[in-house]
Amino acid sequence: MTLRFLYALLVLLVVSPAEAATKVAVFPFDFHDPQQDGELIPQNDPDDLRRLKLAADELKSLMKKDSNYEVVDLSSKAKEIDAASPFIKCDGCEVPIAKEAGADLAVTGFIDKLSSAALTLQIIARDTKTGKPVKTMSATINGDSDDLWLHGVRYLWKNRFNVEAGQQ
């Protein structure tokens, strides 16, 4: 009986190998406030810039809690990230940075502050092998608070980015 059990276990291990976590590089999110357009030196609201980091950190945190993803450390790529950003304007220039860091996906985010009552959040994930977007999503944020920005990130994570995990 024990031999049969071991054989069955061996067959299961060979037939269904454990899938490795997808390595993800989450880049700092980009920001646009049209009220600053045309200004010689844009003066973005410090709360907006803080929330921008908060939103990107929340996405990283959600990914770290999910066994399907492994967030790679980009701290050694700070100079390349600064030189390449804003990523919303470069159409995939983050991909080589992510690939060099060992990531399978390069994830960027963008907040467009239409007004203090209406913002849009966009998240794009690109395959580092092809450079092509594999996930694109956006959400409207109606309000301008930490909770609402975080709600937007969590909504996209649950209902767009990681929707496959909920279907299993």
C-alpha beads as a LAMMPS data file, in Angstrom:
LAMMPS data file: protein, C-alpha beads

168 atoms
167 bonds

1 atom types
1 bond types

-500.0 500.0 xlo xhi
-500.0 500.0 ylo yhi
-500.0 500.0 zlo zhi

Masses

1 110.0

Atoms # bond

1 1 1 0.000 0.000 0.000
2 1 1 2.812 2.429 0.828
3 1 1 4.541 1.780 -2.504
4 1 1 1.345 2.645 -4.396
5 1 1 0.988 5.854 -2.420
6 1 1 4.565 6.898 -3.148
7 1 1 4.125 6.071 -6.828
8 1 1 0.918 8.155 -7.003
9 1 1 2.654 11.051 -5.257
10 1 1 5.588 10.847 -7.660
11 1 1 3.234 10.859 -10.660
12 1 1 1.472 13.964 -9.312
13 1 1 4.756 15.770 -8.798
14 1 1 5.970 14.940 -12.312
15 1 1 2.662 15.655 -14.047
16 1 1 1.885 18.929 -12.277
17 1 1 5.081 20.787 -11.406
18 1 1 4.694 23.845 -9.232
19 1 1 4.488 27.035 -11.249
20 1 1 7.101 29.635 -10.488
21 1 1 5.933 33.054 -9.415
22 1 1 5.919 35.745 -12.106
23 1 1 8.668 38.257 -11.356
24 1 1 7.342 41.798 -11.548
25 1 1 9.072 45.182 -11.648
26 1 1 6.713 47.886 -10.376
27 1 1 7.942 51.313 -11.416
28 1 1 7.142 54.639 -9.734
29 1 1 3.816 55.934 -11.002
30 1 1 3.644 58.969 -13.287
31 1 1 1.442 61.990 -12.624
32 1 1 -0.191 64.692 -14.716
33 1 1 -2.032 67.696 -13.381
34 1 1 -3.400 69.757 -16.303
35 1 1 -3.573 72.790 -14.014
36 1 1 0.231 72.802 -14.190
37 1 1 0.367 72.658 -18.007
38 1 1 2.149 75.675 -19.414
39 1 1 3.886 76.469 -16.141
40 1 1 7.595 77.081 -16.527
41 1 1 8.260 75.148 -13.322
42 1 1 5.266 72.946 -12.408
43 1 1 4.434 73.004 -8.710
44 1 1 2.611 69.744 -8.066
45 1 1 0.767 69.431 -4.781
46 1 1 2.996 67.584 -2.271
47 1 1 -0.049 65.530 -1.187
48 1 1 -0.514 64.340 -4.775
49 1 1 3.132 63.279 -5.015
50 1 1 2.873 61.478 -1.669
51 1 1 -0.302 59.707 -2.813
52 1 1 1.422 58.733 -6.049
53 1 1 4.069 56.849 -4.072
54 1 1 1.364 55.460 -1.780
55 1 1 -0.516 54.054 -4.783
56 1 1 2.562 52.378 -6.293
57 1 1 3.543 50.976 -2.889
58 1 1 0.035 49.580 -2.426
59 1 1 0.246 47.724 -5.735
60 1 1 3.622 46.281 -4.702
61 1 1 2.173 45.254 -1.352
62 1 1 -0.782 43.478 -2.973
63 1 1 1.588 41.632 -5.307
64 1 1 3.894 40.603 -2.469
65 1 1 0.928 39.040 -0.649
66 1 1 0.031 36.975 -3.729
67 1 1 2.036 33.790 -4.305
68 1 1 1.641 34.223 -8.083
69 1 1 3.930 37.256 -8.077
70 1 1 7.400 38.137 -6.849
71 1 1 8.264 41.840 -6.806
72 1 1 11.846 42.508 -7.887
73 1 1 13.935 45.200 -6.231
74 1 1 14.582 48.170 -8.523
75 1 1 16.629 50.254 -6.079
76 1 1 19.851 49.621 -8.032
77 1 1 18.155 50.980 -11.173
78 1 1 17.252 54.407 -9.733
79 1 1 19.399 56.400 -12.192
80 1 1 18.011 54.531 -15.219
81 1 1 14.458 54.949 -13.919
82 1 1 14.918 58.704 -13.412
83 1 1 16.442 59.078 -16.881
84 1 1 13.667 57.108 -18.618
85 1 1 10.632 58.546 -16.830
86 1 1 7.910 59.619 -17.336
87 1 1 7.024 56.163 -18.596
88 1 1 3.642 57.246 -19.949
89 1 1 5.509 59.092 -22.719
90 1 1 8.147 56.533 -23.693
91 1 1 6.054 53.578 -24.945
92 1 1 7.855 50.751 -23.196
93 1 1 11.250 52.190 -22.275
94 1 1 10.813 50.613 -18.835
95 1 1 10.970 47.106 -20.325
96 1 1 14.780 46.863 -20.704
97 1 1 15.218 48.112 -17.141
98 1 1 12.773 45.502 -15.829
99 1 1 14.335 42.744 -17.923
100 1 1 17.822 43.593 -16.655
101 1 1 16.445 43.441 -13.085
102 1 1 15.212 39.891 -13.768
103 1 1 11.498 40.653 -14.123
104 1 1 8.993 38.917 -16.389
105 1 1 6.604 41.893 -16.287
106 1 1 7.225 45.638 -16.206
107 1 1 4.359 47.482 -14.503
108 1 1 3.792 51.214 -14.769
109 1 1 1.034 53.423 -13.448
110 1 1 -0.275 56.857 -14.309
111 1 1 -2.584 59.246 -12.483
112 1 1 -4.233 61.994 -14.507
113 1 1 -5.700 64.587 -12.150
114 1 1 -8.479 66.078 -14.214
115 1 1 -9.652 68.062 -11.164
116 1 1 -9.626 67.620 -7.406
117 1 1 -12.865 65.667 -7.764
118 1 1 -11.995 63.514 -10.789
119 1 1 -8.853 61.518 -11.446
120 1 1 -8.041 58.538 -13.627
121 1 1 -5.663 55.756 -12.717
122 1 1 -4.073 53.644 -15.429
123 1 1 -1.912 50.559 -14.945
124 1 1 -0.024 48.858 -17.767
125 1 1 1.918 45.586 -17.540
126 1 1 4.331 44.704 -20.349
127 1 1 5.981 41.375 -21.074
128 1 1 9.736 41.887 -20.786
129 1 1 10.418 39.360 -23.560
130 1 1 8.282 41.081 -26.186
131 1 1 7.752 44.586 -24.802
132 1 1 4.055 44.241 -25.633
133 1 1 1.344 45.183 -23.130
134 1 1 -0.279 42.100 -21.602
135 1 1 -2.577 43.963 -19.228
136 1 1 -3.950 47.478 -19.511
137 1 1 -6.571 48.891 -17.204
138 1 1 -7.974 52.139 -15.886
139 1 1 -10.346 53.359 -13.215
140 1 1 -11.921 56.662 -12.357
141 1 1 -11.302 58.000 -8.875
142 1 1 -14.010 60.376 -7.699
143 1 1 -12.290 62.402 -5.034
144 1 1 -8.832 63.266 -3.839
145 1 1 -7.901 61.436 -0.643
146 1 1 -5.512 58.662 0.365
147 1 1 -8.417 56.243 0.811
148 1 1 -9.861 56.940 -2.635
149 1 1 -6.507 56.590 -4.425
150 1 1 -5.891 53.303 -2.579
151 1 1 -9.411 52.146 -3.400
152 1 1 -8.648 52.731 -7.093
153 1 1 -5.486 50.621 -6.911
154 1 1 -7.235 47.842 -4.987
155 1 1 -10.151 47.845 -7.404
156 1 1 -7.871 47.448 -10.431
157 1 1 -5.845 44.759 -8.657
158 1 1 -8.884 42.697 -7.738
159 1 1 -11.075 43.243 -10.801
160 1 1 -8.619 43.732 -13.657
161 1 1 -4.997 42.858 -12.913
162 1 1 -5.455 39.762 -10.801
163 1 1 -8.881 38.719 -12.026
164 1 1 -7.605 35.260 -13.043
165 1 1 -6.804 34.407 -9.419
166 1 1 -10.418 35.024 -8.420
167 1 1 -11.681 32.600 -11.064
168 1 1 -9.703 29.636 -9.800

Bonds

1 1 1 2
2 1 2 3
3 1 3 4
4 1 4 5
5 1 5 6
6 1 6 7
7 1 7 8
8 1 8 9
9 1 9 10
10 1 10 11
11 1 11 12
12 1 12 13
13 1 13 14
14 1 14 15
15 1 15 16
16 1 16 17
17 1 17 18
18 1 18 19
19 1 19 20
20 1 20 21
21 1 21 22
22 1 22 23
23 1 23 24
24 1 24 25
25 1 25 26
26 1 26 27
27 1 27 28
28 1 28 29
29 1 29 30
30 1 30 31
31 1 31 32
32 1 32 33
33 1 33 34
34 1 34 35
35 1 35 36
36 1 36 37
37 1 37 38
38 1 38 39
39 1 39 40
40 1 40 41
41 1 41 42
42 1 42 43
43 1 43 44
44 1 44 45
45 1 45 46
46 1 46 47
47 1 47 48
48 1 48 49
49 1 49 50
50 1 50 51
51 1 51 52
52 1 52 53
53 1 53 54
54 1 54 55
55 1 55 56
56 1 56 57
57 1 57 58
58 1 58 59
59 1 59 60
60 1 60 61
61 1 61 62
62 1 62 63
63 1 63 64
64 1 64 65
65 1 65 66
66 1 66 67
67 1 67 68
68 1 68 69
69 1 69 70
70 1 70 71
71 1 71 72
72 1 72 73
73 1 73 74
74 1 74 75
75 1 75 76
76 1 76 77
77 1 77 78
78 1 78 79
79 1 79 80
80 1 80 81
81 1 81 82
82 1 82 83
83 1 83 84
84 1 84 85
85 1 85 86
86 1 86 87
87 1 87 88
88 1 88 89
89 1 89 90
90 1 90 91
91 1 91 92
92 1 92 93
93 1 93 94
94 1 94 95
95 1 95 96
96 1 96 97
97 1 97 98
98 1 98 99
99 1 99 100
100 1 100 101
101 1 101 102
102 1 102 103
103 1 103 104
104 1 104 105
105 1 105 106
106 1 106 107
107 1 107 108
108 1 108 109
109 1 109 110
110 1 110 111
111 1 111 112
112 1 112 113
113 1 113 114
114 1 114 115
115 1 115 116
116 1 116 117
117 1 117 118
118 1 118 119
119 1 119 120
120 1 120 121
121 1 121 122
122 1 122 123
123 1 123 124
124 1 124 125
125 1 125 126
126 1 126 127
127 1 127 128
128 1 128 129
129 1 129 130
130 1 130 131
131 1 131 132
132 1 132 133
133 1 133 134
134 1 134 135
135 1 135 136
136 1 136 137
137 1 137 138
138 1 138 139
139 1 139 140
140 1 140 141
141 1 141 142
142 1 142 143
143 1 143 144
144 1 144 145
145 1 145 146
146 1 146 147
147 1 147 148
148 1 148 149
149 1 149 150
150 1 150 151
151 1 151 152
152 1 152 153
153 1 153 154
154 1 154 155
155 1 155 156
156 1 156 157
157 1 157 158
158 1 158 159
159 1 159 160
160 1 160 161
161 1 161 162
162 1 162 163
163 1 163 164
164 1 164 165
165 1 165 166
166 1 166 167
167 1 167 168
